Amino acid sequence: MAAANKKLLPRIWRIVKRVFIFLFFFHLFYLLLLKWVDPPITFTQLGSLFRGDGLKRDYVPFKEMSHYAKLAVVTSEDQLFPDHNGFDFKSIEKAMKHNRKSKSLRGASTISQQVAKNVFLWQGRSWIRKGLETYFTFMIELFWGKKRILEMYLNVVEMGRGIYGIQAAAKANFKKSAAQLTRQESALIASCLPNPKVYATKLKSRIGGPKYSWILHQMTNIQNDPDIQKLIQ
């Protein structure tokens, strides 16, 4: 019996090792492929289907998105996006201080981190998921570049109940394509990003989320920044 176990354990370890090697190279291939190809589906989108929220999405190339839409989401979610390496450490520090003192949790995820989470991972809070998010954020910053990350964000992020991406949001709320979105319409969509399911009804009524006026004002403030202009063109 002991001899059999001695033979079995090395065999199991070889199998496990091969599985990990396969998964590593598979995920690396998939990550590199997504630099040019849109993901067929994500865990978040699958969750939407299973919950009964449906799935409305329509991936569009970066050049077919209004530059107002690009500006609005950068303004709302991550104004330092063109300059950081995937992590905004000052915002993370501020969020940690706030969360220690308050029951209401404040996030500090950059656009890159949100893309890593939405494309490769599942929703939720755990140290394992956060560690994987950090890894994938580093990898997409290394291999994709800022424009591809922003393009992916605008295609996969949830922008209403069961609505994913700027094209689907534009069609659902304004009966037009993402390329035709105005400054105000783009700000309305971006204002709902903190909690799109909650603010979806406000978007339908053209009220927008609580950040709507702030986003419009900030869009004016940052739009002439050379790094922002280079990013959204």
C-alpha positions as CSV (number, residue, x, y, z in Angstrom):
1,M,0.0,0.0,0.0
2,A,2.8,2.4,1.0
3,A,4.7,1.6,-2.2
4,A,1.6,2.2,-4.3
5,N,1.1,5.6,-2.7
6,K,4.7,6.5,-3.4
7,K,4.1,5.9,-7.1
8,L,0.7,7.6,-7.1
9,L,1.7,10.9,-5.6
10,P,4.5,11.7,-8.1
11,R,2.0,10.9,-10.9
12,I,-0.6,13.2,-9.4
13,W,2.0,16.0,-9.1
14,R,3.0,15.6,-12.7
15,I,-0.6,15.9,-13.8
16,V,-1.2,18.9,-11.7
17,K,2.0,20.5,-13.0
18,R,1.0,19.9,-16.6
19,V,-2.5,21.4,-15.9
20,F,-0.9,24.6,-14.4
21,I,1.5,24.9,-17.3
22,F,-1.3,24.5,-19.8
23,L,-3.5,27.0,-18.0
24,F,-0.6,29.5,-17.9
25,F,0.1,29.3,-21.6
26,F,-3.6,29.3,-22.5
27,H,-4.3,32.4,-20.5
28,L,-1.2,34.1,-22.0
29,F,-2.4,33.2,-25.5
30,Y,-5.9,34.4,-24.8
31,L,-4.6,37.7,-23.3
32,L,-2.5,38.4,-26.3
33,L,-5.3,37.4,-28.7
34,L,-7.6,40.0,-27.0
35,K,-5.3,42.8,-28.1
36,W,-7.0,42.4,-31.5
37,V,-10.1,40.3,-30.9
38,D,-13.0,41.0,-28.6
39,P,-13.9,38.5,-25.9
40,P,-16.7,36.1,-26.9
41,I,-18.3,36.4,-23.5
42,T,-17.3,37.3,-19.9
43,F,-18.2,35.9,-16.5
44,T,-20.1,39.1,-15.7
45,Q,-22.1,38.8,-18.9
46,L,-22.8,35.1,-18.1
47,G,-24.0,36.1,-14.7
48,S,-26.4,38.7,-16.3
49,L,-27.9,35.9,-18.4
50,F,-28.3,33.5,-15.4
51,R,-29.9,36.3,-13.3
52,G,-32.5,36.9,-16.0
53,D,-31.2,40.4,-16.8
54,G,-30.6,39.5,-20.4
55,L,-27.5,40.4,-22.5
56,K,-27.5,43.3,-24.8
57,R,-24.1,44.1,-26.3
58,D,-22.6,45.2,-29.6
59,Y,-18.9,45.5,-29.8
60,V,-17.7,48.4,-32.0
61,P,-14.1,49.6,-32.9
62,F,-12.5,52.5,-31.1
63,K,-12.9,54.8,-34.2
64,E,-16.7,54.2,-34.2
65,M,-17.1,55.6,-30.7
66,S,-17.8,59.3,-30.1
67,H,-14.8,61.1,-28.7
68,Y,-17.3,62.6,-26.2
69,A,-18.0,59.0,-24.9
70,K,-14.3,58.3,-24.4
71,L,-13.8,61.7,-22.7
72,A,-16.9,61.2,-20.4
73,V,-15.8,57.8,-19.1
74,V,-12.2,58.9,-18.5
75,T,-13.5,62.0,-16.7
76,S,-15.9,60.0,-14.6
77,E,-13.8,56.9,-13.8
78,D,-10.1,57.7,-14.1
79,Q,-8.8,61.1,-15.0
80,L,-5.2,60.0,-14.5
81,F,-5.7,57.0,-16.9
82,P,-3.2,58.3,-19.6
83,D,-0.5,58.8,-17.1
84,H,-0.5,55.9,-14.6
85,N,0.8,52.3,-15.1
86,G,-2.6,50.7,-14.2
87,F,-2.8,51.7,-10.5
88,D,-3.6,55.0,-8.9
89,F,-1.8,54.6,-5.5
90,K,-2.9,58.0,-4.1
91,S,-6.6,57.1,-4.7
92,I,-6.1,53.7,-3.2
93,E,-4.6,55.3,-0.1
94,K,-7.5,57.7,0.2
95,A,-10.0,54.9,-0.2
96,M,-8.3,52.8,2.5
97,K,-8.5,55.8,4.9
98,H,-12.1,56.4,4.1
99,N,-13.1,52.7,4.4
100,R,-11.4,52.5,7.9
101,K,-13.6,55.3,9.1
102,S,-16.8,54.8,7.3
103,K,-19.3,51.9,6.8
104,S,-19.8,53.0,3.1
105,L,-17.0,51.4,1.1
106,R,-15.2,53.6,-1.5
107,G,-13.4,52.0,-4.4
108,A,-10.3,53.3,-6.2
109,S,-10.2,51.0,-9.2
110,T,-8.6,52.5,-12.4
111,I,-10.1,51.8,-15.8
112,S,-7.3,49.3,-16.3
113,Q,-8.3,47.4,-13.1
114,Q,-12.0,47.5,-14.1
115,V,-11.1,46.0,-17.5
116,A,-9.0,43.3,-15.9
117,K,-11.9,42.4,-13.6
118,N,-14.6,42.5,-16.2
119,V,-12.8,40.7,-19.0
120,F,-10.9,38.0,-17.1
121,L,-12.5,37.6,-13.7
122,W,-15.7,37.4,-11.8
123,Q,-17.5,40.0,-9.6
124,G,-17.0,39.9,-5.9
125,R,-14.6,40.8,-3.1
126,S,-11.8,38.4,-2.1
127,W,-8.1,38.6,-1.7
128,I,-7.7,35.9,-4.4
129,R,-9.7,37.9,-6.9
130,K,-7.9,41.1,-6.0
131,G,-4.5,39.4,-6.5
132,L,-5.6,38.1,-9.9
133,E,-6.9,41.6,-10.8
134,T,-3.5,43.1,-10.0
135,Y,-1.8,40.5,-12.2
136,F,-4.1,41.0,-15.2
137,T,-3.9,44.8,-14.8
138,F,-0.2,44.6,-15.1
139,M,-0.4,42.3,-18.1
140,I,-2.8,44.4,-20.1
141,E,-0.9,47.6,-19.4
142,L,2.2,45.8,-20.6
143,F,0.8,44.2,-23.8
144,W,-2.4,46.1,-24.9
145,G,-1.7,49.8,-24.5
146,K,-4.0,52.6,-23.3
147,K,-6.2,52.9,-26.4
148,R,-7.0,49.2,-26.5
149,I,-7.7,49.1,-22.7
150,L,-10.1,52.1,-23.1
151,E,-11.7,50.5,-26.2
152,M,-12.2,47.3,-24.3
153,Y,-13.7,49.2,-21.3
154,L,-16.2,50.9,-23.5
155,N,-17.2,47.6,-25.0
156,V,-17.6,45.4,-22.0
157,V,-18.5,47.5,-19.0
158,E,-22.1,47.3,-17.8
159,M,-24.1,50.4,-18.6
160,G,-27.6,49.4,-17.5
161,R,-29.4,46.2,-16.5
162,G,-28.2,43.6,-19.0
163,I,-26.7,46.3,-21.2
164,Y,-22.9,46.0,-21.9
165,G,-20.9,48.5,-23.8
166,I,-21.3,52.0,-25.2
167,Q,-23.0,50.9,-28.4
168,A,-25.7,48.9,-26.6
169,A,-26.2,51.8,-24.2
170,A,-26.5,54.3,-27.0
171,K,-29.1,52.2,-28.8
172,A,-31.1,51.4,-25.7
173,N,-31.3,54.9,-24.4
174,F,-30.9,57.3,-27.3
175,K,-31.8,55.1,-30.4
176,K,-28.5,56.0,-32.1
177,S,-25.0,54.5,-32.5
178,A,-22.1,55.2,-30.2
179,A,-20.5,57.3,-32.9
180,Q,-23.4,59.8,-32.8
181,L,-23.5,60.4,-29.0
182,T,-23.4,64.0,-28.0
183,R,-21.5,65.5,-25.1
184,Q,-24.6,65.5,-22.8
185,E,-25.6,62.0,-23.8
186,S,-22.1,60.7,-23.1
187,A,-22.0,62.4,-19.7
188,L,-25.5,60.9,-18.9
189,I,-24.2,57.4,-19.6
190,A,-21.0,57.9,-17.7
191,S,-22.8,59.3,-14.7
192,C,-24.5,55.9,-14.2
193,L,-21.3,53.9,-14.1
194,P,-20.9,53.7,-10.3
195,N,-24.1,51.6,-10.2
196,P,-25.7,51.2,-13.6
197,K,-28.6,49.0,-12.4
198,V,-29.7,51.6,-9.9
199,Y,-29.3,54.6,-12.1
200,A,-30.7,53.0,-15.3
201,T,-34.1,54.5,-14.8
202,K,-32.6,58.0,-14.3
203,L,-30.8,57.6,-17.6
204,K,-34.0,56.7,-19.3
205,S,-35.6,59.9,-18.0
206,R,-32.5,61.9,-19.0
207,I,-31.7,62.9,-15.4
208,G,-28.5,61.0,-15.1
209,G,-26.7,59.8,-12.0
210,P,-25.5,62.1,-9.2
211,K,-22.2,62.9,-10.9
212,Y,-23.8,64.2,-14.2
213,S,-23.2,67.9,-13.7
214,W,-19.8,67.3,-12.2
215,I,-18.8,65.1,-15.2
216,L,-19.9,67.8,-17.7
217,H,-17.9,70.4,-15.9
218,Q,-14.8,68.2,-15.6
219,M,-15.0,67.2,-19.3
220,T,-14.5,70.9,-20.1
221,N,-11.5,71.1,-17.7
222,I,-9.6,68.2,-19.0
223,Q,-10.5,68.0,-22.7
224,N,-7.6,70.1,-23.9
225,D,-4.9,68.2,-22.0
226,P,-2.5,66.8,-24.7
227,D,-2.4,63.3,-23.2
228,I,-6.2,63.2,-23.1
229,Q,-6.5,64.4,-26.6
230,K,-4.0,61.8,-27.8
231,L,-5.9,59.1,-26.1
232,I,-9.5,59.9,-27.3
233,Q,-8.7,60.7,-30.9
